[in-house]
C-alpha cells in the first residue's frame, strides 16, 4: 500500500478531521542548521514542538506523527545525496526521517521510518538547493538522534581519470 493510500485510509477511518492553521513550508518554525556535505549533528526531539505530521509540513494532518519534531535545513550542492538518521531503538525512541525537496515543501516524497535504529534516504542526481530534513515521532517515542549527511565516495570514473592522468605524465 502506498503512503497516499495509507494516509487516505487513516483519514477516513479517523473521521477525516484536518487541523487548522498548518504551517506549510515550515514558516514560523525553528529551523536548525544549515547542514552541508559531511555534516554529522545530534539532536533530541524530547523538548521540541509538534509542528509537522511526517509527510506533511505544518500542523498535524492525520495525526500519525503526533509527537515532537525537529526540522533541519540542508544546503545541497547537487549530485548524489544520502542522509542517515541514527537513534537507539532498544527502548522507547522511534524517530523517523522525512526529506523535503526544493520546490515541494508541503509534502515529503522521500522518507524512511523502519524503526531499525538507522533510517536512510538516498537521492541520485539530487538537484542543488535547500532541502529540509524532518525528524518526527509518535507521541511518547521522542528522543535523541544523530544525522549524517554522507559525501559520495569517489566513483570509478574519477579513479580511471586519475590513472590516465598518471599514465600521460609518465610517457613524457
C-alpha positions as CSV (number, residue, x, y, z in Angstrom):
1,X,0.0,0.0,0.0
2,X,1.4,3.4,-0.9
3,X,1.7,6.2,1.7
4,X,-1.0,8.2,-0.1
5,X,-3.5,5.3,0.2
6,X,-2.4,4.7,3.8
7,X,-2.9,8.3,4.7
8,X,-6.3,8.5,2.9
9,X,-7.4,5.3,4.6
10,X,-6.3,6.6,8.0
11,X,-8.1,9.9,7.4
12,X,-11.4,8.2,6.5
13,X,-11.1,5.8,9.5
14,X,-10.5,8.8,11.8
15,X,-13.4,10.8,10.5
16,X,-11.4,12.9,8.2
17,X,-10.5,15.7,10.6
18,X,-8.0,18.2,9.4
19,X,-6.1,20.5,11.6
20,X,-6.5,24.3,11.0
21,X,-3.6,26.7,10.6
22,X,-1.0,24.4,9.0
23,X,2.5,25.9,8.8
24,X,3.2,24.9,5.2
25,X,6.8,25.4,4.0
26,X,7.9,25.3,7.7
27,X,7.0,29.0,8.1
28,X,7.2,30.2,11.7
29,X,9.1,27.1,12.9
30,X,12.6,26.8,14.3
31,X,14.9,25.6,11.6
32,X,18.1,24.0,12.7
33,X,21.3,24.0,10.7
34,X,22.1,24.5,7.9
35,X,23.7,21.2,7.2
36,X,26.1,20.6,4.3
37,X,28.1,17.7,2.8
38,X,29.7,15.7,5.6
39,X,27.7,17.2,8.4
40,X,27.3,15.0,11.5
41,X,25.0,16.5,14.1
42,X,23.0,15.4,17.2
43,X,19.5,16.4,18.3
44,X,16.7,15.4,20.7
45,X,13.0,15.8,20.0
46,X,12.0,15.3,23.6
47,X,11.6,19.0,24.3
48,X,10.8,20.1,20.7
49,X,7.3,21.1,19.5
50,X,4.9,19.2,17.3
51,X,4.6,21.4,14.1
52,X,4.5,18.7,11.4
53,X,3.0,15.4,10.6
54,X,5.6,13.3,8.9
55,X,4.8,13.5,5.2
56,X,3.2,16.9,5.6
57,X,4.8,20.2,6.8
58,X,2.6,22.2,9.1
59,X,0.3,21.1,11.9
60,X,-0.9,17.5,12.3
61,X,-3.0,16.5,9.3
62,X,-3.8,12.9,10.0
63,X,-2.2,12.6,13.5
64,X,0.1,9.7,12.6
65,X,3.2,11.5,13.8
66,X,1.7,13.3,16.7
67,X,4.9,13.6,18.7
68,X,7.6,16.3,18.8
69,X,9.7,17.0,15.7
70,X,12.9,18.9,14.6
71,X,13.5,20.5,11.2
72,X,17.0,20.9,9.7
73,X,17.9,22.9,6.6
74,X,20.3,21.2,4.3
75,X,22.2,23.3,1.7
76,X,22.9,20.8,-1.1
77,X,25.3,21.5,-4.0
78,X,23.8,18.8,-6.2
79,X,24.5,15.2,-7.1
80,X,24.3,12.0,-5.0
81,X,22.7,12.6,-1.6
82,X,22.4,10.3,1.4
83,X,21.1,11.2,4.8
84,X,21.2,8.8,7.8
85,X,19.2,9.2,10.9
86,X,20.7,7.1,13.8
87,X,19.0,6.5,17.1
88,X,18.8,3.9,19.9
89,X,15.6,2.0,19.2
90,X,16.2,-0.5,22.1
91,X,14.0,1.4,24.5
92,X,11.2,3.8,23.5
93,X,12.8,6.1,20.9
94,X,11.3,5.8,17.5
95,X,12.1,8.9,15.4
96,X,11.5,8.9,11.6
97,X,13.2,10.6,8.7
98,X,11.4,12.7,6.1
99,X,13.3,14.7,3.3
100,X,11.6,17.7,1.7
101,X,13.0,18.6,-1.7
102,X,13.4,22.2,-3.1
103,X,10.1,23.3,-4.6
104,X,8.0,20.8,-2.7
105,X,8.0,21.8,0.9
106,X,4.4,20.9,1.6
107,X,4.8,17.1,1.3
108,X,7.7,14.8,1.7
109,X,8.3,12.3,-1.1
110,X,11.4,10.7,0.3
111,X,11.2,9.1,3.7
112,X,12.4,6.2,6.0
113,X,10.5,5.0,9.1
114,X,11.6,1.4,9.6
115,X,12.4,1.7,13.4
116,X,15.7,-0.2,12.9
117,X,17.9,2.3,14.7
118,X,19.1,3.8,11.4
119,X,16.8,5.3,8.8
120,X,18.4,6.2,5.4
121,X,17.2,8.2,2.4
122,X,19.1,8.4,-0.8
123,X,18.7,10.5,-3.9
124,X,20.8,10.0,-7.1
125,X,21.4,13.2,-9.0
126,X,19.7,15.4,-6.4
127,X,19.2,19.0,-7.6
128,X,21.1,21.7,-5.9
129,X,19.1,23.8,-3.4
130,X,17.8,23.9,0.1
131,X,16.3,20.6,1.4
132,X,14.6,20.2,4.7
133,X,15.1,17.2,6.9
134,X,12.2,16.5,9.3
135,X,12.9,14.2,12.3
136,X,9.4,13.3,13.5
137,X,7.9,10.8,16.0
138,X,4.7,9.5,17.5
139,X,3.8,10.9,20.9
140,X,5.8,9.1,23.6
141,X,8.6,8.0,21.3
142,X,10.6,11.2,21.2
143,X,14.3,11.1,21.9
144,X,18.0,11.6,21.0
145,X,19.3,11.1,17.5
146,X,22.1,11.9,15.1
147,X,22.0,12.9,11.5
148,X,24.8,12.2,9.0
149,X,25.0,13.7,5.5
150,X,27.2,11.3,3.6
151,X,29.5,12.5,0.9
152,X,29.7,10.1,-2.0
153,X,32.8,8.1,-2.4
154,X,34.9,8.8,-5.5
155,X,33.5,6.8,-8.4
156,X,35.2,4.5,-10.8
157,X,35.2,7.3,-13.4
158,X,37.2,9.6,-11.1
159,X,39.7,6.9,-10.3
160,X,40.1,6.0,-14.0
161,X,40.6,9.6,-15.0
162,X,43.3,9.9,-12.3
163,X,45.0,6.8,-13.5
164,X,45.0,8.0,-17.1
165,X,46.5,11.3,-16.0
166,X,49.4,9.4,-14.3
167,X,50.0,7.4,-17.5
168,X,50.0,10.5,-19.6
169,X,52.6,12.1,-17.3
170,X,54.8,9.0,-17.3
171,X,55.0,8.8,-21.1
172,X,56.7,12.2,-21.5
